[in-house]
Amino acid sequence: MAQRITTEDALALAKAGDADAQYALGSLLHQRGQFEESLHWLRLASAQRLVPARLALASLLMDGLRCSRDLPQALDLLEPLAASQVQARLLLAELHGFAGFGLSDRVAGLRHLAAAARMGHAGAMRQLALLGALHGQWDLTRPLFDAAARRGDGPAAFALARCHAEGIGGPPDPALAAAICQGAAARSQYLHARLVHRIGAPQAPSSVPPPAVVDWELVERSQPQLAAEPPLPAAETLSEQPLVRRLPAVIHPLVLDAVINLAAPLVRRSEIVDAATGEVRADPMRTSSHVTLGPRQHDHVLEALEACIGRVAGLPARNGEFLQVLRYRPGEEFRPHVDYFNEGGAGAYQSLADGGQRAQTVLTWLNDDYSGGSTRFPRLQLDVRAQPGDMLHFHNVGADRLGHRDSLHAGMPVQAGEKWLLSQWLRSEAYPARVAW
């Protein structure tokens, strides 16, 4: 049996030039919070072309959290690995495809994502499939879901089951949908029980179908369309001052399901920002739960959603705070409040310094199998109940750039079921946390 190497032995080997020891030492020091020392050893191991070290160093240089961000160096580390390393492809897809990095080449990002999918990465296949659903590219969506589901990807298995259950992107096959739902991958998803309830208990399929064939040339040809922004429907203006608009059916239900399934294990009791003190705390006025989807949860589907929200608001994606997913269970509510910062409050200086005022809000309805829970604007005498995929866009400030009191709104108590919303606040300036990401 091999003996575990001590830290002292690893240090000795690392000093002697052993690349594996340098990488192991760099990883250990990073876990201990010794980031400068960690970077030193990772750089030495990377200089010897050790693949894990190059991938780890590139990831750190992209994050820019524990060291100065250096995107050119990250590219230099990753590009030679792209032909053989799926993780390099995934990181390059983020570098090119995520607006937060500033390279702004969505087509190049998705080509790297497609390359990772072709190398067998189930998550990359699923993201491409969901982007296909967002753009109505059904000839590639179902095969990609099938390929990812056969590799054990839970969100893909769930989406594939819903496609077969409801005839999305092809003929319905409720028996096959039920069979997919019996698998461990689909059962891992939060919405699984609801889908099974909708399907009922059809007869089992007579045979398991062969794997769907992914047309990789079609996937490649589709990259420009998948990278483009889908057309927006005509908006219904509900109020002129402040502006309140509703846009119907902007996002496909498969994408909405994916957001709920991602967020459900992560939601926690919501908090408020005290208008007088700037303190963030739990309060009876807001009894829902939520999760902020930060960089660790971000993917190309959420990137596409943020780009769509930015178009609705007419603001750059960099002005958006990170997406939030909200859940309201029976009796839960968010009493009347405004989204803008109280300019005279104790915490206003810091809040306004971090990207300016919360100028606009965009809410996206993720489901409709609940009762109650409307979004109410009491001063405007508006009571909004939307359908899945609808967006509600409203301004929080007036022409004078001060908070508009008539933007006061409330999430009314849910009576039965669960209400799920995707929410994004957009600042008047670039949001620093996103720029630094």
N, C-alpha and C positions, 0 to 999 in steps of 0.2 A: 504494500500500500504506500502510495506517495505521501511524503510528509508535507505538512503545510509550511510554507515559507514565512519567516518572520519579517517584520517591517525592517529590521536592521539588515537582514540578508538581502531583501529587495533593494534597499538603499545602496548597498555595496554593489550589487549587480548593475543597478541603474547608473551609478557613477562610473562603472567599468564600461558602459556603453551598450548594455543589453537592452534592446528596444522593447521587448516584452515586459521587462522589469520596469522600465521607464513608464510605460503605459499603465501598468498595474499600480505603480506608486502614484502617478498623476490622478488615477481614478480614486484611490484611497484618500488622498489629500483633499480632493474635491468633496468627497462625502463628509470629511471632517471640517469643512468650511475654510480650509487653507488654500484659497483660490490662486493666489499669486504663485505659490510653490507648485500647485497642480498644473498651472499653465506652463511653467518652466519645463516640467518633465514631459508633458504632452507635446510641446513643441519639439523637444529633442527626439521623441519617438516618431513624430510625424516626419521629421527631417530624414529619418531612416526608412521612410515610405511604409511604415506599419499601418495597415489599412484601418484597424479599429481606432488607432490614435488619430488618424487623419479625419475620420468621421466624427469622433468626439470633439476634436478641436474646432472643426468647421461648425458644428452645432453651437458651441459656446460663442464663437465669433459672430454667428448670426443672431443669437439671443441678445448679446451685448449687456447682460445683466451682471455678470461677475468679472467682466473685462470690457475693454473698449470694443465696440462693434467694428468689424473690418470685413465688409462684404467682398471686396476684391480678393482678399486672401482666402476667404471661405470658398469662393469660386475656383481659385487656383488649386485648393485642396481637393475639391469635389469632382471637377471636370475630368481628370484622368481616371477616376474610378467609375464613371457613369456607365461604361460598357459592361461592367461585371457586377456592380454592387447596387442592389435595389435601394438600400438606404441612401446612397448618394443621389439616385434619381429622385427620391422623395424630397430630399433637402433642396435639390436644384429646382424641383417643382414649386416649392415654397418660395425660394429666393426670387424666381422669375414671376411667379403668379400671384403673390400676396402684395397688395398695395402698400402695406406697412413697411416693406423693404425698399420701396421707391424705384424699383427697376421697371415695373409696370409693363410687363410683356406677358399677358395672360396666355397667348397662344403658345409661347415657348414653355411656360409653366405647365400647361396641360399636355404638351408633348412629352415632357419628362414624366408626368403622371401616367400617361398612356404607356410609356416604356416600362415603368414600374409594374403596371398592370400586366403587361405582356410577359414580364419576368415572373409572374405568379402572385403578386401581392394582392390579396383579397380586398383590403381597404381601398386601394387605388381603383380596382374594378368597380367597387360599390360607389365611390365618389363620381366616377365617370357615368355610371348608370343613372345616378340621381341628377346629374347635370343634363343627361339626355332627357329625363322626365321633365325637367324644368323647361327644356326647349322643344319637347314633343318629338324627340328622336327615338321612336319606339323600336326601330329596326336594330338598334344597338343596345337599348336599355334592358330588355328581357334577357338576352344572352349574357350580358355582363353580370346581372343579378344572379343568374343561374350559376355562372362560373365561380362567383364569390361565395355563394351559398354552399356549393359543394366543397369549398375549402373551409367551411365552418364559420363563416362570417354571419353573426346573428342579425344585424340590421338588414343585410342583403337577403337572408332567408325570409325574414318577415315581409320585406317589400315584394319578393317574388311570390309569396303566398297571397298577398293582397292582389297582385296582378292577376293571378289565376282565379282568385275568388270573384273578382269584379270585372274581368275582361279588360283590364287596362293594358293597352299595347298589344292586344291579341285576343284570341277567343277565350271565353271563360272556361274554367275547369275546376269547379268547386271541390271535387273529389281529390284532385291533385293538391289543391290549396290546403285541404284538411290534412293530407298526408305530410306535407311540408311542415305544418303547424305541430305535428307530433314530434318532430325532431328537436334535439336539444338546442340547436342554434336559434330557431324561431322562438322556442320557449323562454329564451334568455331575455327577450324584449318585453318592456313594460306593457305595451299595448297588446300583447299576445292574447290574453283572455278575452278582450273585447273583439278581436278579429275572429277568434274561435266561435264566440257567441253569434256573430253575424253570419258566419258560414253555416252554422248548424251541424248536422251530423250526416253528410252525404255518404254514399257507399265509397269504400276504398277503391282507388284506381286498380285496374286489372294488372297493370305492370308499371314499373318505374321507367319513365322516359329516359332515353339516352341523353348525355350531356349536350346542352345547346352549343352550337359552334359560333364562336366569336369571330366576326369578320374584322380582323385587325386593320386591314387596309381601309375599311369604312370608318373605323375608329380614328385612324390617322387623318382621313379626309374631313372628318367632322370637327376637328379641333377648332378651326376658326369660328364655326357656328356655336360650339359649346362655350367658347371664350367670349362671345358677343353678349350684349345685354338684351334680354328678351323684350319684345314690345310691351309697353304699358297700356292697360285699358283706359278708356275715358274715365275721368274722375267726376264724381258727383259732389258738388259744393254744398255743404250743409250750413256753413256760416262764412260770411265775408270778413268780419272783424270780431275776434281773430279768425284767420282762415282755418276752416275745418273741412277736410275732404275725405271721401270714402272711395277707394278703388277696388272694384270687384275682382275676385278670382285671379289674383296676381301670381300666386305660388301654387304649384301642383300638390295635391294631397299626399303623394308619396314622400315629398320633401318635408311636408309638415309633420308626418309621422316620424320621420328620421330625427327631426329636432326634438320631439317629445321623448322618443326612446333614448336619445343622448342625454337629455336633461334630467329625466325622472330620477335616476339614482343619486343625483347631485344636489337637488333642491334642498334648501334650508329656510327656516323662518325668516321672513323679510324684516328689514329695518327701515327706518326713516332718517333723514337728516334734519335735526332740530333747527328750525328757522331762526331761533334766537341765539343759540350757542354754537351751531355747526356740529354738534355731537351726533354721531351715528349710533342709533340705539333701536331696540325693539319698542313698539308702542301699540296700544290697542287700536289706534286708528288704521293700522295696516296689519292684518292678520293672515295674509297669504304667505306663500313660500316662493322662493325664486333662486336661480343660480345665474351668475355672471359667466358667460362663456369667453374666457380669456385666451391667451395664446396657446395654452396647452390643449384646449379643446378645438382650436380653430382648424378648419380644413377648407378645401376648395368649394364645397357646397355653401358653407357659411360665408366664404368670401363672395360668392355670387349673390347671396342674399343681401349682404351689406352693400354691394354695388347697386343692387336694385333699389334698396332703401335710399341710398344717396341720390339716385336719379329722381325718386319721388320727391325728396326734400329739396333737390336742386343744390346740394352741397357736396363737397368732396368727401369720399369715404373716410379720409383722415380726420374729419371733424366729428365722426361718430364715436361715442363711448362704446365700450364693448357691449355686445348683445346680451340681453337678459331674457331668460325664459321664466314666465310667471305661472304659478299654479294656484287656483282658488278651489278649495273644497267646500262642501255645504256649510253655510254660515260665515264663510270667510269673505273679507271685503277690504277695500282701500277707501276710506272715507274721503270726503271732498278735500282736494289738495291741488297745489300747482306744481309744475315741474321746474319752473325757473327758480334760481337762487334768490333769496331775499337780500336785496342789495344793501339793506341796512343791518343785517344780522351780523353776529360776532364772527361767524366763519365765512362771511361773504368774500373777504379779501383773498383768502387762499383758494376758495372754490372758483372765483372768477379768474384768478391767475392761471388756473389749470385749464386753459382753452376757452376762456370767456363764458358767456352766459349759455344756459341750456335753451337754445333758441327754438328748436323744433322737436317734436316727438312723432315717431311712427310706430304704430301697433299693428301686428299681424295676427289674425285669429288662426289658431292651430287646430281647433276642433269645434263641434257644435252639439255634442251629445251631453248637454246639461240644460238646466232651466234656471231662470234668474240670471244674475251676473252681467247685466248690461253695463255699458260705459255711459255715464250720465254727465252732462254739462249743465248744472243747475241754472247758471246765469243766462245761458243761451236757450234754455228749455229744449235741450236735445237729449234723446235717449237712444243710444246706438246699440243695436244687436246685429252682428255681422256673421257672415258665413266663413267656413274654412278657406284660407287663402286670401281673404279680403284684407286690405290695409286701411287703417285710419290714420290720416296725417293731419297734424295741427300745429299752429304756431303758438309759442309760449310768450313771445314778446311782441310789442307793437312797433310802429314805425319809429318811435322815439328810442327803440332798443331797450326799453324798460319792460319789466314783467307786465303782461296783460292780465288784469284781474279776471276777465271774463273767460280765460282759459281754465279756470277752476273746473275740475272734473273728479269723478269718483268711479271706482270699480264696485258696483252694487253687489250685495251678498248673493252668492250662489245658493240656490234652493235645493238642487239635486244634481248628482254627477260631479264632474270636474271640468273646470274651465282652464284652458291653456292658452297663453299669449306669448308672442315674441315681441319684445320691446326694445327700442333703441332711442336714446336721447342724442341729439346732434347739437354740438357746440357752435358758437358763432365763429370760432377760430379752430385751428388744428388742435386736437386733443393730445397733450404731451405723452401720456402713457402709450398711445398708439404709435406716435412718431418714434418713441424710444424703443419700441418693440422690434 
